[in-house]
């Protein structure tokens, strides 16, 4: 299957970015169009049979048993928000959905999402803690829009470089801390990359920009309507590093003509050595990984700074502003933040949970430690949420050519500057 959450969703996002989402209400469960009721409709981004769906299904059944509230759940898959969009401003087809942050911010129209800030003050079912007390404050802020909460996160996906610890046991204590050390390491090995997934390609360039210039630098360049920011030498230097990877034989043979998950499978069967991927990887690759495979990971190496924060994206629950059963939806959210429910989801998926007092699955231990040590920043530096149309129409096509060796670093920067300026001149 393809990426459970943000990686391929952001890669294929085609909806134009709207203005920063205006929010309705204050998560109180009151107001026009809301009713406590004894049922709600939940549309989920997970598909029937996926580990995430199995865990949520069991928790929802327990919720109904305890509260008597019927949950009409539909496992819609990754395009759930696209299906829901036409109904948001009138009578939403669902009272509750889940989705990645970038989609929530870029695809939900002004006034379309309830501010769930009030839910943060609700008690978690069966516990003395509130929802706000079990979600770390930095994660609350990461998922906020203008200080409000159109989405409450329950899981985060974070990018890092993965390898088989059984083959490279020395890296657990001595991972490459600089780009030079990383190049020396992979110069003797091979990087896996399914280059037909644009979001995977983009992670290389963006990570290098952030490593050089810090968080916010890629977003700043994307937002520059003149295109002049791309003239800074660090942007060209990052492109040159990607070009070196592409033309220097660092990627596994066939990466530029592969169809997902060919290269990922090559990595999981020890025919390639390293892969830059989201934290969903262990769950996704376990069906075809080599026997005895040990999922280990290290942070993207620094390149001019002491350390680099981890690129992450939260995914969570959203209540449409005009949902008919807001209180029931919010009650379900508070229930699902229970430690038992969060632990069952973790056990099934080896994810990074928003609730961090659960026991982390072994496959997620490294990435959890990286997040705790280095901190986080929004995946793609927030660009997929704020400038999704530019991302899709301007950046991704050029980046694909850079990563596959069809475009030099100099031409990449030149075209990125000119096409960005043209894009903004058209009034996009």
C-alpha positions as CSV (number, residue, x, y, z in Angstrom):
1,X,0.0,0.0,0.0
2,X,1.1,3.6,-0.3
3,X,1.9,6.0,2.6
4,X,-0.6,5.9,5.4
5,X,-0.4,9.6,6.0
6,X,1.4,12.6,4.9
7,X,4.2,11.5,2.6
8,X,2.2,10.6,-0.5
9,X,-0.8,12.7,0.4
10,X,1.3,15.9,0.2
11,X,3.0,14.6,-2.9
12,X,-0.3,14.4,-4.8
13,X,-2.2,17.3,-3.3
14,X,-3.8,19.2,-6.2
15,X,-6.2,21.6,-4.4
16,X,-5.3,25.2,-4.4
17,X,-4.2,26.6,-1.1
18,X,-6.8,28.8,0.5
19,X,-6.3,31.6,2.9
20,X,-5.5,30.5,6.5
21,X,-8.5,28.6,7.7
22,X,-11.1,30.6,9.6
23,X,-12.6,28.6,12.4
24,X,-16.0,28.5,13.9
25,X,-17.1,28.1,17.4
26,X,-15.0,27.2,20.4
27,X,-15.3,23.5,20.7
28,X,-18.1,23.8,23.2
29,X,-20.5,21.5,21.4
30,X,-23.2,24.2,21.3
31,X,-24.4,26.5,18.6
32,X,-26.4,26.3,15.4
33,X,-26.5,23.0,13.7
34,X,-25.3,21.0,16.7
35,X,-27.1,18.4,18.7
36,X,-26.0,16.1,21.4
37,X,-27.9,13.1,20.1
38,X,-27.0,9.5,20.5
39,X,-25.1,9.0,17.3
40,X,-22.6,10.5,14.9
41,X,-21.0,9.8,11.5
42,X,-17.3,9.4,11.3
43,X,-15.4,9.3,8.0
44,X,-11.9,8.0,8.4
45,X,-8.8,8.3,6.1
46,X,-8.0,4.6,6.9
47,X,-9.2,1.7,4.8
48,X,-10.8,-1.4,6.0
49,X,-8.2,-4.0,7.1
50,X,-5.3,-1.5,7.7
51,X,-3.7,-1.8,11.1
52,X,-4.9,1.8,11.9
53,X,-8.4,0.9,11.0
54,X,-8.4,-2.3,13.0
55,X,-7.3,-0.4,16.2
56,X,-9.8,2.4,15.8
57,X,-12.6,0.1,15.0
58,X,-12.1,-1.8,18.3
59,X,-11.9,1.5,20.3
60,X,-15.1,2.8,18.6
61,X,-16.9,-0.4,19.5
62,X,-15.8,0.1,23.1
63,X,-17.0,3.7,23.0
64,X,-20.4,2.7,21.9
65,X,-20.6,0.0,24.5
66,X,-19.8,2.5,27.3
67,X,-21.8,5.5,26.1
68,X,-24.6,4.1,24.0
69,X,-23.6,6.5,21.3
70,X,-23.8,4.9,17.9
71,X,-20.9,5.7,15.5
72,X,-21.7,5.3,11.9
73,X,-18.1,4.9,10.7
74,X,-17.1,4.7,7.0
75,X,-13.5,3.8,6.1
76,X,-13.2,6.2,3.2
77,X,-9.4,6.1,2.5
78,X,-7.0,8.9,1.9
79,X,-9.3,11.1,-0.2
80,X,-11.8,11.4,2.6
81,X,-11.5,15.2,2.8
82,X,-11.9,15.5,-1.0
83,X,-15.2,13.6,-0.7
84,X,-16.4,15.7,2.2
85,X,-15.5,19.1,0.8
86,X,-18.6,19.7,-1.3
87,X,-20.8,19.2,1.8
88,X,-18.9,21.3,4.3
89,X,-20.7,24.6,4.0
90,X,-24.2,23.2,4.1
91,X,-25.0,19.9,5.8
92,X,-21.7,18.0,6.2
93,X,-21.8,14.3,5.3
94,X,-19.8,13.5,8.4
95,X,-19.6,14.9,12.0
96,X,-16.0,13.8,12.4
97,X,-13.1,13.0,10.1
98,X,-9.4,12.5,10.4
99,X,-6.7,13.9,8.1
100,X,-3.1,15.3,8.0
101,X,-2.6,18.9,9.0
102,X,-1.6,20.1,5.5
103,X,-4.9,19.0,4.1
104,X,-6.9,20.4,6.9
105,X,-5.3,23.8,6.5
106,X,-5.2,23.9,2.7
107,X,-8.4,22.2,1.7
108,X,-11.0,23.2,4.3
109,X,-12.6,26.5,3.3
110,X,-13.0,29.5,5.6
111,X,-15.4,28.7,8.4
112,X,-15.5,25.0,7.6
113,X,-13.8,23.6,10.7
114,X,-14.8,23.8,14.3
115,X,-12.2,25.2,16.7
116,X,-11.6,22.2,19.0
117,X,-9.8,24.3,21.6
118,X,-12.6,23.6,24.1
119,X,-12.0,19.8,23.8
120,X,-8.5,20.3,25.3
121,X,-10.2,21.1,28.6
122,X,-12.4,18.0,28.6
123,X,-11.5,15.1,30.8
124,X,-10.2,12.0,29.0
125,X,-12.7,9.2,29.6
126,X,-11.9,7.3,32.8
127,X,-8.9,9.5,33.7
128,X,-8.3,12.6,35.8
129,X,-6.2,14.2,33.0
130,X,-7.7,16.5,30.4
131,X,-7.1,16.1,26.6
132,X,-4.8,19.2,26.8
133,X,-2.7,17.6,29.5
134,X,-2.0,14.4,27.5
135,X,-1.0,16.2,24.3
136,X,2.4,17.9,24.5
137,X,2.1,21.7,24.2
138,X,4.6,21.8,21.3
139,X,2.5,19.4,19.3
140,X,-0.7,21.4,20.1
141,X,1.1,24.4,18.6
142,X,2.4,22.5,15.6
143,X,-1.2,21.6,14.7
144,X,-2.7,25.0,15.4
145,X,-3.8,27.7,12.9
146,X,-3.7,31.2,14.1
147,X,-3.8,30.0,17.7
148,X,-6.9,27.9,17.2
149,X,-7.4,24.2,16.8
150,X,-9.1,23.0,13.6
151,X,-7.5,19.6,14.2
152,X,-6.5,17.7,17.3
153,X,-3.6,15.4,16.5
154,X,-3.5,11.8,17.6
155,X,-0.5,10.6,15.6
156,X,2.5,12.2,14.0
157,X,4.7,11.0,11.1
158,X,8.3,12.1,11.0
159,X,11.0,11.7,8.4
160,X,14.4,10.2,9.0
161,X,16.9,7.9,7.4
162,X,16.2,4.2,8.0
163,X,18.4,1.2,7.8
164,X,18.6,-2.4,8.9
165,X,20.3,-2.5,12.3
166,X,21.2,-6.1,11.9
167,X,23.5,-5.1,9.0
168,X,24.9,-1.8,10.4
169,X,25.0,-2.3,14.2
170,X,27.7,0.4,14.5
171,X,25.3,3.1,13.4
172,X,23.2,2.8,16.6
173,X,26.0,4.6,18.6
174,X,27.7,6.5,15.8
175,X,25.3,7.7,13.2
176,X,26.6,10.2,10.7
177,X,26.2,13.7,12.2
178,X,27.3,15.8,9.2
179,X,26.6,15.7,5.5
180,X,30.2,14.8,4.8
181,X,30.1,11.8,7.1
182,X,26.8,10.8,5.5
183,X,28.2,10.9,2.0
184,X,31.2,8.8,3.1
185,X,28.8,6.2,4.5
186,X,26.4,6.0,1.5
187,X,29.2,6.3,-1.0
188,X,29.9,2.6,-0.2
189,X,26.2,1.7,-0.1
190,X,23.0,2.5,-2.0
191,X,20.0,4.8,-1.2
192,X,16.5,3.6,-2.0
193,X,14.1,6.0,-3.6
194,X,10.8,5.4,-5.4
195,X,11.1,8.5,-7.6
196,X,7.6,8.2,-8.9
197,X,6.4,9.7,-5.6
198,X,7.1,13.4,-5.8
199,X,6.9,14.0,-2.1
200,X,9.7,11.5,-1.5
201,X,11.9,13.3,-3.9
202,X,11.2,16.6,-2.3
203,X,12.3,15.5,1.1
204,X,15.9,15.4,0.0
205,X,16.1,19.0,-1.2
206,X,14.0,20.5,1.6
207,X,15.9,18.6,4.3
208,X,19.2,20.0,2.9
209,X,17.8,23.5,2.8
210,X,16.7,23.3,6.4
211,X,20.0,21.8,7.4
212,X,21.8,24.9,6.0
213,X,19.5,27.7,6.7
214,X,17.2,26.5,9.5
215,X,13.4,26.1,9.9
216,X,11.4,28.5,7.9
217,X,13.9,29.0,5.1
218,X,12.2,26.9,2.5
219,X,8.8,28.4,3.4
220,X,10.3,31.9,3.1
221,X,11.6,31.2,-0.4
222,X,8.3,29.7,-1.5
223,X,6.4,32.8,-0.2
224,X,8.7,35.2,-2.0
225,X,6.6,36.5,-5.0
226,X,9.6,38.0,-6.7
227,X,11.6,34.7,-6.6
228,X,14.7,36.6,-5.4
229,X,15.1,34.5,-2.3
230,X,16.2,31.6,-4.4
231,X,19.3,33.6,-5.3
232,X,20.8,33.0,-1.9
233,X,23.8,30.6,-2.4
234,X,22.6,28.1,0.2
235,X,19.6,27.2,-2.0
236,X,21.8,26.5,-4.9
237,X,24.3,24.5,-2.7
238,X,21.5,22.3,-1.5
239,X,20.4,21.7,-5.1
240,X,24.0,20.8,-6.0
241,X,24.1,18.2,-3.3
242,X,20.9,16.6,-4.7
243,X,22.4,16.7,-8.2
244,X,25.5,14.9,-6.8
245,X,23.4,12.2,-5.4
246,X,21.5,11.8,-8.6
247,X,24.4,11.8,-11.0
248,X,27.0,10.2,-8.7
249,X,25.3,6.8,-8.5
250,X,24.2,7.1,-4.9
251,X,20.7,5.9,-5.6
252,X,19.9,2.3,-6.3
253,X,19.7,1.3,-9.9
254,X,16.3,1.9,-11.4
255,X,15.1,4.4,-8.9
256,X,14.3,7.0,-11.6
257,X,12.0,4.6,-13.4
258,X,10.6,2.7,-10.4
259,X,7.0,2.2,-9.5
260,X,6.3,2.3,-5.8
261,X,7.0,0.2,-3.8
262,X,9.8,-1.4,-5.9
263,X,12.7,0.5,-4.3
264,X,11.2,0.3,-0.8
265,X,11.0,-3.4,-1.2
266,X,14.6,-3.5,-2.4
267,X,15.6,-1.7,0.8
268,X,13.5,-4.0,3.0
269,X,15.1,-7.1,1.4
270,X,18.6,-5.8,1.9
271,X,19.2,-5.0,-1.8
272,X,19.6,-1.3,-0.9
273,X,20.9,0.1,2.3
274,X,19.3,3.4,3.4
275,X,16.0,5.2,2.7
276,X,14.7,8.7,3.7
277,X,11.2,7.9,4.7
278,X,8.3,8.7,7.1
279,X,7.8,6.8,10.4
280,X,5.0,4.7,8.8
281,X,7.8,2.7,7.1
282,X,8.0,-0.2,9.6
283,X,4.3,-0.8,9.5
284,X,4.2,-0.6,5.7
285,X,7.3,-2.8,5.0
286,X,6.8,-5.5,7.5
287,X,4.9,-7.8,5.1
288,X,8.0,-8.1,2.8
289,X,11.0,-7.3,5.0
290,X,13.8,-9.8,5.2
291,X,13.8,-12.2,8.2
292,X,15.4,-10.6,11.2
293,X,15.2,-7.1,9.9
294,X,15.8,-4.5,12.6
295,X,14.2,-1.1,12.0
296,X,16.7,1.5,13.0
297,X,16.9,5.2,12.0
298,X,19.0,8.3,12.4
299,X,18.3,11.9,11.9
300,X,18.9,13.7,8.6
301,X,22.5,15.0,9.0
302,X,23.3,18.6,9.9
303,X,24.9,20.7,7.3
304,X,26.1,24.0,8.9
305,X,24.2,23.8,12.1
306,X,24.8,21.7,15.3
307,X,21.7,19.6,14.7
308,X,18.6,19.5,12.7
309,X,15.0,19.2,14.0
310,X,12.9,16.4,12.7
311,X,10.4,17.0,9.9
312,X,7.0,15.9,11.2
313,X,3.4,16.2,10.3
314,X,0.5,15.7,12.7
315,X,-2.7,14.0,11.7
316,X,-5.8,14.1,13.7
317,X,-9.5,14.7,14.2
318,X,-11.6,17.4,12.6
319,X,-15.2,18.4,13.3
320,X,-16.9,20.3,10.5
321,X,-18.3,23.7,11.8
322,X,-21.8,22.8,10.6
323,X,-21.8,19.2,11.9
324,X,-25.1,18.1,13.4
325,X,-23.6,16.1,16.2
326,X,-20.7,18.1,17.5
327,X,-21.0,17.1,21.2
328,X,-21.0,13.4,20.4
329,X,-18.1,13.8,18.0
330,X,-16.1,15.7,20.7
331,X,-17.0,13.0,23.3
332,X,-15.6,10.4,21.0
333,X,-12.4,12.4,20.5
334,X,-11.9,12.7,24.3
335,X,-12.5,8.9,24.6
336,X,-10.0,8.0,21.9
337,X,-7.3,9.9,23.8
338,X,-7.6,7.4,26.6
339,X,-4.3,5.7,27.4
340,X,-5.8,2.3,26.6
341,X,-7.0,3.4,23.2
342,X,-3.7,5.2,22.3
343,X,-1.7,2.2,23.4
344,X,-3.8,-0.2,21.3
345,X,-3.2,2.0,18.3
346,X,0.5,2.1,19.0
347,X,0.7,-1.6,19.4
348,X,-1.1,-2.2,16.1
349,X,0.8,0.4,14.0
350,X,4.2,1.2,15.7
351,X,3.4,4.8,15.2
352,X,4.4,8.0,17.0
353,X,1.4,8.9,19.1
354,X,0.4,12.4,20.2
355,X,0.0,11.0,23.7
356,X,3.6,10.3,24.6
357,X,3.1,8.3,27.9
358,X,2.3,5.2,25.9
359,X,4.9,2.4,25.5
360,X,6.6,2.9,22.2
361,X,6.9,-0.1,19.9
362,X,10.5,-1.2,19.3
363,X,10.4,-0.1,15.6
364,X,9.4,3.4,16.6
365,X,11.9,3.8,19.5
366,X,14.6,5.5,17.4
367,X,12.4,8.1,15.8
368,X,10.6,8.8,19.1
369,X,14.0,9.5,20.7
370,X,15.0,11.8,17.8
371,X,11.9,13.8,18.2
372,X,12.4,14.2,21.9
373,X,16.1,15.2,21.5
374,X,16.0,17.4,18.4
375,X,12.4,18.8,18.4
376,X,10.3,19.1,15.3
377,X,9.3,21.3,12.4
378,X,6.4,21.0,10.1
379,X,7.0,18.6,7.2
380,X,7.9,20.4,4.0
381,X,8.5,23.5,6.2
382,X,4.7,24.1,6.1
383,X,4.6,24.8,2.4
384,X,2.2,22.1,1.5
385,X,-0.3,23.6,3.9
386,X,0.2,27.3,2.9
387,X,1.1,27.1,-0.8
388,X,-0.2,23.8,-2.0
389,X,-1.0,25.0,-5.5
390,X,2.6,26.4,-6.0
391,X,4.0,23.2,-4.5
392,X,2.1,21.0,-7.0
393,X,2.4,23.2,-10.1
394,X,5.8,24.8,-9.7
395,X,8.1,23.0,-7.2
396,X,7.4,19.3,-7.5
397,X,7.8,19.1,-11.3
398,X,11.2,20.8,-11.2
399,X,12.3,18.9,-8.1
400,X,11.4,15.6,-9.8
401,X,13.7,16.5,-12.7
402,X,16.5,17.5,-10.3
403,X,16.3,14.3,-8.3
404,X,16.2,12.1,-11.4
405,X,19.2,13.8,-13.0
406,X,17.3,15.5,-15.8
407,X,18.0,19.0,-14.5
408,X,21.2,20.5,-13.2
409,X,21.3,22.4,-9.9
410,X,21.9,25.7,-11.7
411,X,19.0,25.1,-14.1
412,X,16.8,24.0,-11.2
413,X,17.3,27.2,-9.3
414,X,17.0,29.3,-12.4
415,X,13.7,27.7,-13.4
416,X,12.4,27.7,-9.8
417,X,13.0,31.5,-9.5
418,X,11.5,32.4,-12.9
419,X,8.5,30.0,-12.6
420,X,7.8,31.1,-9.1
421,X,7.7,34.8,-10.1
422,X,5.5,34.0,-13.1
423,X,3.2,31.9,-10.8
424,X,2.6,34.8,-8.4
425,X,2.3,37.4,-11.2
426,X,-0.7,35.4,-12.5
427,X,-2.4,36.2,-9.3
428,X,-2.3,32.7,-7.8
